[in-house]
Amino acid sequence: MQQNFAAMAYHKITEADLNFFKSIEGIAGVFTDEEVLQNSASDQTEDLHYLPEVVIQPQTVSAVSSIMKYCNEHHVPVTPRGAGTGLSGGALAVHGGVVLDMKRFDKILHIDKRNLQVMTEPGVITQVLQEAVKAEGLFYPPDPASKGSCFIGGNVSENSGGPRAVKYGVVKDYVLNLEVVLPNGEVIWTGANVLKNATGYNLTQLIVGSEGTLGIITKIVLKLVPAVQHDLLMLVPFRSAIQACEAVNAIFMAGYTPSALEFMERDALEWSMRYTKAEGIALPDAIQAHLLIEVDGNNIEELYKDMEAISGIVQRFDTDDILFADTHEQKQMLWALRRKVGEAVKSNSIYKEEDTVVPRAELPELLSIIKKIGKEYGFQSVCYGHAGDGNLHVNIVKADMSDDDWNHKLPQGIRELFKEVVRLGGTISGEHGIGLVQKSYMDIAFGKVQLQLMKDIKNIFDPNHILNPGKIFAD
């Protein structure tokens, strides 16, 4: 079945619709006041703004089911929303209608120590979940930069990663089972609470990373691992950003797998230091990039040996004095600098963030290509990211670009960049998703057959295209 995704006619919210929503048991609020609508009109993606017609905060699965059934029958668009920390416009109500705010689904339902699992609702803040399982001697590794505010449901919807993905994997590697409300209101579990499952198609992994376009996640079962006891951290300055990228692969080729290996170009660290008012880190003029390297485990002596060996590897390149974080406070400060880079860039200029990912050994060439394309198209870029798994965030700042160049010339440069990323064996998003802002580039990553298969899947789940419409696929 083929449909024009741009040709859907949606029903505008009426007073009768509002009265029905208010009558549903298990709803904490139905909001049409300007303040609430404005708060739901944007996320952390650039300066985008789309006003919904109504914001609904359900508290129960049955309420979500009733809302979806009604909206499906009346062709009302529904945009699921978590904490609003997304970077691809995935939670924006581009067709108006309902924003389904999942903030009331905020309970950790059960920590199963015997089976190393946790069942949680989607509105739990990621760091809150991490701390809760840590208190039980367990560890949930995925930790995006916004872990102190983002919801675990949004992490599942975007298949988030974070710094420790290099050793521990991304969200998909921890999701065992999901309770999902389909667009027609039916409630299903996608799998089983087991580590192995070869029973039919893997619906669980289909939902993970589907960006809220196939169903509403209402419960999540996650795999956990035993907590580690120790970690060591160092900041390595390089006089060449290309050499910093080359050092990344050298570490792995020598047989070491850090628990985190982050890259920060000079401007990224400098802007973050200024933004956070951090002190105590020297930044000589010759330094062009840094690697933030962490190892973790339970044997502290082995970790010291690993860190010594890794420091020896990176010093084969053109480095300056390495900073070893000796205290917990120093570690927190260094991680805060890395996690605040995105906010620091945003505070400096209007920007666009591209979430490129390539095979790890191709990072040096990718960085060279980014700078070359920047010169050709007249834009400045600030690069940072999860170098250990080849994931480089390219923040393009508007700075002195004219509005005309920003709106018309820059997209050509981004398209050229993405073509080069794919040529290197990579793809156009590693962890931020496609959402609204990247959908026009999907033809670079996929051919017509793959795109049609994806659209067919969307049509089967959501034939009326009411759930998070306007995302992933170009109109």
C-alpha positions, 0 to 999 in steps of 0.5 A: 500500500502506497500513500502520499504522506503529505496528503493526509487531512487532519481534524481540527480540535473542537470543544466536543473533542476537548470534552471527550478527553476531559471525560477519560478516567486516568487523565491528569490534565487537558490543557489549552492555555497559552503557557502550556502550549508554548512549553510544548511547542519546541524542544532543543532542536535549533529554534523550531516552534510548532504550537499544538492545539491541546496538551494531554497528560495521561496517567494510565495505560487505559487513558492512553488507549482511549486517547489513541482510539478516539484520535485514530477514529477522528483523524486527530494527529498525536505527537508523543512527548517526553522531556523535550530534550530531543535534537531532531525535532521528533517531539514537535506537533508539526500538524497541530493536534494533540501533544501526548505529554508522558511526564506522569508516567514517572514510576520505576515499577520493579527492580529485579536483582535476581534477573538483573532487570528493571521495569520502568515507565517511560517518564522516568528521568534517565539519571534517576533510573541509573541512581536507583539501580546503582543503589541496588548494586546494578548499572544501566550504562546508556547515558546521553548528555542530557541524562539529568533531564531526558526521559528513558522513554525518549531514549528508547524512541531515539535509540540513544547512546552516550559516552559509554556506548563504546564499551557497553552499547546503546539503548537497543542493547538493553531493551528486552520488552515493551508495552506499547499502545498502538495508534488504534488504541490496542495494547500489546507487549512486543516480546518477553523478559528474556535475554534470548528470543528467536520467536517471530519477528523482533517487534521490540527492536522495531519500536526501539528507535522508531521515534514515536511513529509506530506506537506509544511506549508505556512500560519498558523492561531493561537489562542491567549489569553489575555495577563496577567499582572503579573508574579512571579518567584523563584529558589528553591535549593534541596539537592536531585535531586529525592526530587526535582522531588517529589516536582513537583507532590506535588505542583499539588496535592495541587491544584496549576498550575504554569505557568512554572515549570522547573527542572535543575540538578546541572551540568545543572545550573553550566554549564549554569552559566559558559557559560553565565558568570552569577553571584549572584547565590550561588551553595553550594556543597550539592545542587544537583538540582533546580526547577524554578517556575513561576506563572502568572495572573492579580491579584498580591495579589493572585499570592503572596499567591500562591507563598507563598503556593508553597514555603511552599510545597517545603520546606517540602523537603530538600531545601536550601534558596529560591531565589525570583526574585525581579526585571525584570532583575533578572527574565531575568537572571534566564530564560536565565540560563534555556534557555541556558542549551542546548548550555552550555552542547554542549560547554562542550562535544560532546553529544546526547540529548534524549527528554523523557516524562513520566506521571508527578508523574513518574519523580523521578523513571525516574531520578533514572533509567537514572542514573542507566543505565548511570552507567551500560553503562558508560555514564554521563548524565545532566538532565533538562527540563519541569518537570511540564509536565513530559518532561525531557531532558537527555543530554548524554555527551561523556566525556571520553567514547571511540569512540567504546562505543559511537557508539555501546554501547551507542545506547543499553543504549538509547534503554534500557532507552526508554523501561523504559520510555514506561514502565512508561507510557511515550514516546520517544519524548515530543517536539523535534520530531523523525526526523533522530536520533530517528527513529530506536527507534520507534518500542519501542513506537509503534507496527507494526499496528500503524507504518504501519498506519503512513506509509500508511498516508505518502504514501497517501500524498507523494507516491513518498517519495520526501518530507523530506525523511529518517525521522521518520521511520526506513529504 
